[in-house]
């Protein structure tokens, strides 16, 4: 068999297709050698080798056909391998994009929560500032009232300290100014 039925990397899904290609290779005098020799090579090496066979006038046409069928099978193998590589490379960024979207969603939710917390704290601060200003104004009013009361008390007590208190003299019934004896 020029192309192995069990080779899942061949790129072919149907045994009938693999059988047809293998029969064409064998009927044209070829074998598994070309396919096996180049199955792990990059496509440009496969094509270069096929070209060297196709342009060689001493190679019989049937062998050229056999190698061309082998190259066809190899091209499907290379295309399958490239597709697998691209799929793997696509999945990794896809997974990273999905992870970023999840993280972005979580960060968006947290940012929204922080904004709400900030707004709540801002309102609470404003209420506290208003209450503090009210308390300061009340303190100013009470201080002014206290100063007024103090001035009134001084106004009442000051004349009392200035006016001499008359004392009665013990003998003679006359009055005497304080401090005189």
C-alpha positions as CSV (number, residue, x, y, z in Angstrom):
1,X,0.0,0.0,0.0
2,X,1.5,3.3,-1.1
3,X,-0.6,5.3,1.4
4,X,-1.3,3.7,4.7
5,X,-5.0,3.3,5.7
6,X,-4.1,3.7,9.4
7,X,-2.2,7.0,9.0
8,X,-4.6,9.6,10.5
9,X,-2.2,12.3,9.4
10,X,-2.6,11.4,5.7
11,X,-5.5,13.8,5.5
12,X,-7.8,11.4,3.9
13,X,-11.0,10.3,5.7
14,X,-12.2,7.7,3.2
15,X,-10.5,4.3,2.7
16,X,-11.9,4.2,-0.9
17,X,-9.9,7.4,-1.8
18,X,-6.7,6.0,-0.1
19,X,-7.2,2.7,-2.0
20,X,-7.7,4.5,-5.3
21,X,-4.6,6.6,-4.9
22,X,-2.5,3.6,-3.7
23,X,-3.7,1.5,-6.7
24,X,-2.8,4.3,-9.1
25,X,0.7,4.5,-7.6
26,X,1.1,0.7,-7.8
27,X,-0.3,0.3,-11.3
28,X,2.1,2.9,-12.6
29,X,5.0,1.0,-11.1
30,X,5.5,3.0,-8.0
31,X,5.6,2.0,-4.3
32,X,5.5,3.5,-0.9
33,X,9.1,4.7,-1.2
34,X,8.4,8.3,-2.4
35,X,5.6,8.8,0.0
36,X,7.5,7.4,3.0
37,X,10.7,9.3,2.1
38,X,9.0,12.7,2.0
39,X,6.1,12.3,4.4
40,X,7.8,14.4,7.0
41,X,9.3,17.0,4.7
42,X,8.1,20.5,3.9
43,X,6.0,20.8,0.7
44,X,8.7,22.8,-1.2
45,X,11.1,19.8,-0.8
46,X,8.4,17.4,-2.0
47,X,7.6,19.6,-5.0
48,X,11.3,20.1,-5.8
49,X,11.8,16.3,-5.9
50,X,8.7,15.7,-8.0
51,X,9.8,18.4,-10.4
52,X,13.2,16.7,-10.8
53,X,11.5,13.5,-11.6
54,X,8.9,15.0,-14.0
55,X,11.5,17.0,-16.0
56,X,13.9,14.0,-16.3
57,X,13.3,12.5,-19.8
58,X,14.8,9.1,-18.9
59,X,12.1,8.5,-16.2
60,X,9.2,6.6,-17.7
61,X,5.8,8.3,-17.9
62,X,4.2,5.6,-15.7
63,X,6.7,6.3,-12.9
64,X,6.1,10.1,-13.3
65,X,2.4,9.3,-12.8
66,X,3.2,7.1,-9.7
67,X,5.3,9.9,-8.1
68,X,2.7,12.5,-9.0
69,X,0.0,10.4,-7.2
70,X,2.3,10.1,-4.2
71,X,3.0,13.8,-4.3
72,X,-0.8,14.4,-4.4
73,X,-1.2,12.3,-1.3
74,X,1.7,14.1,0.4
75,X,0.1,17.5,-0.5
76,X,-3.1,16.5,1.3
77,X,-0.9,15.3,4.3
78,X,0.9,18.7,4.3
79,X,-2.3,20.6,4.0
80,X,-3.8,18.6,6.9
81,X,-0.7,19.3,9.0
82,X,-0.8,23.0,8.3
83,X,-4.5,23.2,9.1
84,X,-3.8,21.4,12.4
85,X,-1.0,23.9,13.2
86,X,-3.2,26.9,12.3
87,X,-6.1,25.5,14.3
88,X,-3.8,25.1,17.4
89,X,-2.4,28.5,16.9
90,X,-6.0,29.9,16.5
91,X,-7.2,28.1,19.6
92,X,-4.5,29.6,21.8
93,X,-5.3,33.2,21.0
94,X,-9.0,32.3,21.1
95,X,-8.6,31.0,24.6
96,X,-6.6,34.1,25.6
97,X,-9.3,36.3,24.1
98,X,-11.9,34.5,26.2
99,X,-9.8,34.8,29.3
100,X,-9.3,38.5,28.7
101,X,-13.1,38.9,28.2
102,X,-13.8,37.2,31.5
103,X,-11.2,39.3,33.2
104,X,-12.5,42.4,31.6
105,X,-16.0,41.6,32.7
106,X,-14.9,41.0,36.2
107,X,-12.9,44.2,36.3
108,X,-15.9,46.1,34.8
109,X,-18.1,44.8,37.6
110,X,-15.5,45.7,40.2
111,X,-15.0,49.2,38.7
112,X,-18.8,49.7,38.8
113,X,-18.9,48.6,42.5
114,X,-16.0,50.9,43.3
115,X,-17.7,53.8,41.5
116,X,-20.9,53.2,43.6
117,X,-18.8,53.0,46.8
118,X,-17.0,56.3,45.8
119,X,-20.3,58.0,45.1
120,X,-21.7,56.8,48.5
121,X,-18.6,57.9,50.3
122,X,-18.8,61.3,48.6
123,X,-22.4,61.8,49.6
124,X,-21.6,60.8,53.2
125,X,-18.7,63.2,53.2
126,X,-21.0,66.0,51.9
127,X,-23.5,65.3,54.6
128,X,-20.7,65.2,57.2
129,X,-19.4,68.6,55.9
130,X,-22.9,70.1,56.2
131,X,-23.4,68.8,59.7
132,X,-19.9,70.1,60.7
133,X,-20.7,73.5,59.3
134,X,-24.0,73.5,61.1
135,X,-22.2,72.6,64.4
136,X,-19.5,75.3,63.8
137,X,-22.2,77.9,63.1
138,X,-24.0,76.8,66.3
139,X,-20.7,77.1,68.2
140,X,-20.2,80.6,66.9
141,X,-23.7,81.6,68.0
142,X,-23.2,80.1,71.4
143,X,-19.8,81.8,71.8
144,X,-21.4,85.1,70.8
145,X,-24.1,84.6,73.4
146,X,-21.6,83.7,76.0
147,X,-19.6,86.8,75.3
148,X,-22.8,88.9,75.5
149,X,-23.7,87.4,78.8
150,X,-20.1,88.0,80.1
151,X,-20.3,91.6,79.0
152,X,-23.7,92.0,80.7
153,X,-22.3,90.5,83.9
154,X,-19.3,92.8,83.8
155,X,-21.6,95.8,83.2
156,X,-23.7,94.9,86.3
157,X,-20.8,93.9,88.6
158,X,-18.5,96.8,87.7
159,X,-20.7,99.6,89.1
160,X,-21.0,97.6,92.3
161,X,-17.3,97.5,92.8
162,X,-17.0,101.2,92.2
163,X,-19.7,102.4,94.6
164,X,-18.4,102.5,98.2
165,X,-20.3,100.5,100.6
166,X,-21.3,102.6,103.6
167,X,-20.6,101.1,107.0
168,X,-22.2,102.1,110.2
169,X,-19.8,103.4,112.8
170,X,-20.1,101.5,116.0
171,X,-20.1,104.6,118.3
172,X,-21.9,107.6,117.6
173,X,-24.0,106.3,114.9
174,X,-22.2,108.2,112.1
175,X,-21.3,106.7,108.9
176,X,-17.9,106.0,107.8
177,X,-16.5,105.3,104.5
178,X,-15.0,101.9,104.0
179,X,-11.3,101.7,104.8
180,X,-11.5,104.5,107.4
181,X,-11.3,103.6,111.0
